[in-house]
């Protein structure tokens, strides 16, 4: 038990790297270790009866990847797809998922003292999927547990073993 606590505190005590991206005026961060690649936006093949925020699927080197529009998932204004729009391909356990975002900013390292607990507020984002708020200078990031967010029941992407 104490070994598990030590490992947990060791993981939590060091700085972590986050890929930052924008949706409308907000900036979000996800664990860089979950990111497989970043691609330009290409129109996916629509799947019948899928939720609106699941734009469809693309064939990524022989793997069929569902594409989730994060603006629609978070109930933001309708997205405009332009040259800055990208798809972040995520490797989540045994599943590969793509998320459409307005733009990717950079990779940011955050020390534990720069991450604060998220306030309890009612929002379109599942509060259990918000890890906290990261701050560096004037920048404020909403840090997401992207694995938890992508495995929520409304996604329809929950695997049989989950």
N, C-alpha and C positions, 0 to 999 in steps of 0.2 A: 504493500500500500504506500509506504513512504517513498519507494522507488518511483511509483507512478506520479506522486505529488512532485518529486524532484524533477522528473522529466517534464511535467506540465509547466512548472515554474521556469525551467530552463528555456523551454520553447517560448513562453510568454515574455521572458525577460529581455531577449535580444531584439534588435531592430528587425522589421519585416518589410519586404518590398511589395508594393502595390502598383498594378497597372491602373492609371487614371484615365477616365473617359468622361465625356460631356453628354448630357441629355438636356436640351433646352438651356437654361441658365445654371443648372446644377452640375457639380463635379462629383464623380463617384470613384471609388477605388475597389479593386478586387485583387485577391492574392495572386501574385504573378505566377506562382507554381501551378495554378489551374489553367493558365493560358497556353494553348498549343501553338496558335499562330494568329496573325491579323491579316485580313484580306479586304480588298475593295468590295463594295456592295455589288452583287449581281442578283437580278430578279429570280427568286426561287420558284419552284413549281408548287402551285397551290394544292393543298390537300382538302378534300371535301369534309365538311362538318368539323374542321379544326377550329379552336377558339380564334377570335380575330387577331390576337397578338402573335399567334403562330403563323408567320407569313407563308410557310411552306417548307420545302426541303431542297437541298442541293446535293449534287454528287461530288464528294471531295475525295478524289483519288480512289474511287471504288466504295467509299463509305457514304451511306445516305445520312445526311446531317439535317436535323430540324433547325429552322431559323426562327428565332424569337425577336420581335421588335420590342425593345425595352421601353420605348415611348408609349406604346399601346399597353404594355404590361403594367406600367406605372400610371396609366390614365393621364398622360401628358397630352398636349395638343398633337394633332396629326403630324407625323414626321414628313419632312421634305427630304427626299433623297438627292444628294448632290455629290460633288467630287470629294468632300470630306467624310461622307458617310462610309463607315467601315463595318465589317463583321468580325467580331472577336470569336475565334474558335476555341471552345473550352473543352478540356479533358476532365470530366467529372466521374470519378470511379471508373466504371466500365462503359460510360456513355459519352458520346461526343455531341455537343450542342453549339450552335452559333447564335450570338446575340448581335442585333443591329443597334449601333449607337451613332450619335451625331458625329463624334470625332474622338480620336485617342489623343491624350495629352502627352504623357510621359510615364516613366517608371519612377516611383518615389519611395524612398526608404523612410519609414517612420519608426522612431523609437517609442517604446511603451508609454513614456511620459507625454508624448504628443497625441495619444489616443485617449479620448474621453468617452464615457458611456453615453449612449444616445438617450435623449429624453423620451419619456413615455408619452407619445402623441398618437392620435388617430390619423393614419395615412394609408395610401394605397399600397404601400410596401409592407409586407408582413414584418412586424417589429422584431420577430425572432431571427429574421434574416439580416438585420442591421447589426453589425459587429460593434460599431461605435462611430465617433466623429474624429477624424484626424485633422490636425492643423499644423501648417508650416508657414510661418510668416502670416500673410493676409489670406492665404488659401485655406479653405475649409472643405474637407472631403467627407462624403458619406461612405463609410466602409461597409461593404456588403459581404455576407457569407453566400457567395454565388451558388455554391453546391446546394445549400438549403433552399435558396430561392428557386433554383431550377428543378428541384424535386418536390415542390409543393403540389398538392392534389389538383389544383386548377390547371397545371401545366399539361397534364395528360402524358407526362414523360416519366412517370414513376415506373421503375423496372420491377419485375416480378419478385426479385430478391429483396427489395427495399421495404 
